[in-house]
Amino acid sequence: MTTRIDQNASLQYLATRSLSESQTAEQRSAPTSSAAAQDKVSLSAESGRVAALIELAENTPEIDSQRVQELKASVDSGAYPIDTQALAQRILATDRLLDR
């Protein structure tokens, strides 16, 4: 069984809400004369960030809950092989990076 954390709906809501809010503000300040009115599209920097978040959420891999449970059970039972030397080296390397 796979479980996907899906926040697309809320991210899309935020994107459309911020776009509609900025459009409403532009409409309030728009000139009323028909000669000055022009078609114009303007996107805020926030809408670009929201679009990037939506893309990130869509490209996030799914979590395989069954595989996670199998690995957890393997570790808990002691059947999962752990290379203690490699683990120790990585811990020390991380510590050295944090000390900089």
C-alpha positions as CSV (number, residue, x, y, z in Angstrom):
1,M,0.0,0.0,0.0
2,T,1.4,3.4,-0.9
3,T,0.3,6.7,0.8
4,R,0.8,10.0,-1.0
5,I,0.9,13.2,1.0
6,D,-1.1,15.4,-1.3
7,Q,-1.2,19.1,-0.6
8,N,-1.9,20.1,-4.2
9,A,-5.5,21.1,-3.3
10,S,-4.4,23.5,-0.6
11,L,-1.5,24.9,-2.6
12,Q,-3.7,25.4,-5.6
13,Y,-6.2,27.2,-3.3
14,L,-3.5,29.5,-2.1
15,A,-2.4,30.2,-5.6
16,T,-5.8,31.0,-6.9
17,R,-6.7,33.0,-3.7
18,S,-3.5,35.2,-3.9
19,L,-4.1,35.7,-7.7
20,S,-7.7,36.7,-7.2
21,E,-6.8,39.0,-4.3
22,S,-4.2,40.8,-6.4
23,Q,-6.6,41.0,-9.3
24,T,-9.3,42.5,-7.1
25,A,-6.8,45.1,-5.9
26,E,-5.9,46.0,-9.5
27,Q,-9.5,46.2,-10.5
28,R,-10.2,48.7,-7.7
29,S,-7.3,51.0,-8.8
30,A,-8.0,50.6,-12.5
31,P,-9.0,53.7,-14.5
32,T,-12.6,53.9,-15.4
33,S,-12.2,55.5,-18.8
34,S,-12.5,53.0,-21.7
35,A,-9.7,54.7,-23.6
36,A,-7.2,54.0,-20.8
37,A,-8.3,50.4,-20.3
38,Q,-6.0,47.7,-21.7
39,D,-5.7,44.0,-21.2
40,K,-2.9,43.3,-18.8
41,V,-1.6,40.3,-16.9
42,S,0.5,40.8,-13.8
43,L,1.7,38.0,-11.5
44,S,3.2,38.6,-8.1
45,A,6.4,37.1,-6.9
46,E,4.2,35.2,-4.4
47,S,2.4,33.4,-7.2
48,G,5.7,32.2,-8.6
49,R,6.7,30.8,-5.2
50,V,3.3,29.0,-4.9
51,A,3.7,27.6,-8.4
52,A,7.2,26.3,-7.4
53,L,5.7,24.7,-4.3
54,I,3.0,23.0,-6.4
55,E,5.6,21.6,-8.7
56,L,7.6,20.4,-5.8
57,A,4.6,18.6,-4.2
58,E,3.7,17.0,-7.5
59,N,7.3,15.6,-7.9
60,T,7.6,14.4,-4.3
61,P,7.9,10.6,-4.4
62,E,5.2,8.5,-2.8
63,I,5.9,6.7,0.6
64,D,5.6,2.9,0.5
65,S,4.1,2.3,3.9
66,Q,4.5,-1.5,3.6
67,R,8.2,-1.2,2.7
68,V,8.8,1.2,5.7
69,Q,7.1,-1.3,8.0
70,E,9.2,-4.2,6.6
71,L,12.4,-2.2,7.2
72,K,11.4,-1.1,10.7
73,A,10.6,-4.8,11.6
74,S,13.9,-5.9,10.2
75,V,15.8,-3.3,12.2
76,D,13.8,-4.0,15.4
77,S,14.5,-7.8,15.1
78,G,18.2,-7.3,14.5
79,A,18.1,-8.8,11.0
80,Y,18.9,-5.6,9.1
81,P,22.7,-5.5,8.4
82,I,24.4,-2.4,9.7
83,D,28.0,-1.5,8.7
84,T,29.1,0.0,12.0
85,Q,32.4,1.2,10.5
86,A,30.7,3.1,7.7
87,L,28.1,4.5,10.1
88,A,30.8,5.7,12.5
89,Q,32.7,7.4,9.6
90,R,29.6,9.2,8.4
91,I,28.8,10.4,12.0
92,L,32.3,11.8,12.3
93,A,32.2,13.4,8.9
94,T,28.9,15.1,9.8
95,D,30.3,16.3,13.1
96,R,33.3,17.8,11.3
97,L,31.0,19.6,8.9
98,L,29.0,21.0,11.9
99,D,32.1,22.2,13.6
100,R,33.1,24.5,10.7
